[in-house]
Amino acid sequence: AVFTHDRFDQEVAFKLAIKRINNDRIILPKTRLIPKIEHIQKHDSFHADKKVCGLLKTGVVAIFDPLEGLISRHLKSICDALDIPHLETRWDFSSKRDDLSVNLYPKPAVLSRAYVDIVKAWAWEQFAIIYEDNEGFIRLQDFFKEAESLNWRIKLHQFKPGKPYRETFWKVKNDGERNIILDVRNENIFRALKHAQQVGLITESHSYLITQLNLHTIDLEDFKFGKTKITAFKLIDDSNEEFKLLHEEWRKEFPKNQVPEISTESALIYDAVKLMSTAIQELDHGQSIEIQQVSCESSVPWSHGSSLINYMRPIEFSGVTGLVGFNDMGFRSSITLSVITVSPDGLEEIGTWSENADPAHRLNISRERNNFYSSSALENKTLIITTIINDPYTMIKDSSFKRIGNDQFEGYAIDLISELSKILHFNYEFRLVKDGAYGRPDKEGNWNGMMGELIRGEADLAVADLTITSKREDAVDFTHPFMNTGISILYKKPTKKVTSLFSFLSPFSNIVWIYVLCAYIGVSTMLFIVGRLSPYEWENPHPCRRNEQIVYPIENAEGLAAQEKIKYGCLGSGSTASFFSESNITTYKKMWNFMSKNPDVFMKSNEQGRKTVEKADGMYAYLMESASIEYTIERDCNLTQIGGLLDSKGYGIATHSPYRTPLSQAILKLQESGALLTLKERWWKQKKGGGKCIDDPKKSSGSVTPLKIDNVGGVFVVLLGGLSFSLLVVILEFVWKSQYEHNKQR
């Protein structure tokens, strides 16, 4: 065999296979195989030629060649010329086999049929193909022919040599592609997936089909929990007894913590040795085999070479890579592939593909798993959707007559499901949750509300302002968020106090005004002196202006927690209560303790919370999601939002695994097209009284309003008083001056 220096694993498989045959009492019981190995550098065809000729001079019955490209083809031509069986274990684009060559690797056309079948099953109609080099393009030639007949829309991208894969992935992302076929060399799979992750293409809405048969040898720890659908085929049969024997010996050949996975090429080498040994045994029954030295210079062929190859082709046996057998053209046949995918537990086998089965049944994947990957999983299905009355997500229509079924509901959630059904072609039936709750687990772990109905199978989807939390996601699956939000404080604006003409004096105490008056007299005296000494007079062209700001007794959650005069609470059964009860932040723990001691602060609905805030007249604050607060203060100008967000979260549709992926992809389409923004504008700012407070400057807790005459009227009263006093002084001065001058003239 000829190996490159970096493929020690293939050399180990070669030696272990020979050791296995030598210890076997059935295959070649009277013959001993001796491995002869040479090493070369990659792409070094000159030394490969010399080393193969050197092996032939020592006397060999076959050359094992796991090499790639021109070197392999060069070795094949030498073996053909000298009638030496040539065993390959790598992909080959040749459409016909040479007389002295056998390849155990599946034919590219067979793998292309497997790719076509799985893309059909997933109902991909549009996707991207990213390949590394021209060999990748050749490998997929048969796939392209089938894709053209099926009218699939494909965008081709090739990685640029020497450039980061990120550059190409950015183009794919800008195209909006979510389904990707990735063809790269085995050693580059991890780097390619890592670069895809860096540009945001490794998410739960993305699906990958890896064309290599070695995904099981890659460390996929970084991608296990992203919910990205990364799938590939695997040729190795883990359940085979031959594999178990190999694996046991394999571990002994490497350091304890550095045992690599058995690659497809190594497994094929192992099976190739058994194929050759079985053929030698069959040939040995009919004739005596003599090993002879063969010279590349003399061109005298080995006399048993052709016979040995002819004995190999009809052989069938169960090996590490499944059933090993060949068709009339010399290509491997009866291929069976495992379908593997990345999961939180590592690689998981989800089905099989069999070459010999009829086309309709070649791919065998469980229905649940197939729906999980397929974009058509919801087509023509009727889904039961549980929801809860809460403006503006789900509301009962105002009507003069009784409406039934879906027609009785309206709102953001109703329109969202309608838009999704247009994309995914499903039917639906809305039902109100029986207990009027969103869903929290009790001490025994049983869920109530919409979550409970979904878990018990009473509903297929739950849609409302349902927050995605870790506990809920442990119980059910959630789609990509259709809205982002966070907890904030709903509070009533303070009633403006009665103002007086002299309210402009309020900012300062009496003592401060005395100091101001003294300062005024001092400054005025100085200005008088300066005015007398200077030919110029001062002028101040910049009069002052002051705004009135509404002052709130609380400004944020910390201020709310630091007092007990103003009560505060939240929805009794929902994610907001869970947030406070599970928080480790001191302020929020303190707030939860306060709420727990005062159970009357918990509300049954957000509407009840809003009404309580309004009636309490500043003595109650309600903690709820900012999206709902935004909706409320658009319609009630006496209410406002206090402070910023206490956390960051999203609303998603709760569902079961098979439906999550297509629903998430549809939500992303709505997001990219602007449809989600349009829905929010419709139900927040346009319908049901929306926009009423849009121009109200009191809408924000930090807003200011210009001072009115009620606030500054005193300024003008003081001014008039001052003028009157000045006039009186002038009159008195005039009278005094007149009297003085009169007396002087006397």
Helices and strands as residue ranges (DSSP letters): E 2-4, H 8-22, E 38-40, H 45-58, E 63-65, H 69-81, E 86-88, E 101-103, H 108-121, E 126-131, H 134-139, H 141-149, E 153-158, H 165-174, E 179-183, G 186-188, H 189-198, E 207-210, G 215-217, G 221-223, E 229-234, H 241-252, H 264-286, H 305-312, E 317-319, E 322-324, E 336-343, E 346-354, G 359-361, E 363-365, H 367-373, E 382-387, E 395-396, G 405-408, E 409-410, H 412-424, E 427-432, H 449-455, E 461-462, H 470-475, E 477-478, E 483-485, E 487-492, G 503-505, H 510-533, E 547-549, H 557-561, E 567-570, H 575-582, H 586-597, G 599-601, H 606-616, E 620-625, H 626-633, E 639-642, E 649-651, E 654-655, H 657-673, H 675-681, I 682-686, E 704-706, H 709-745
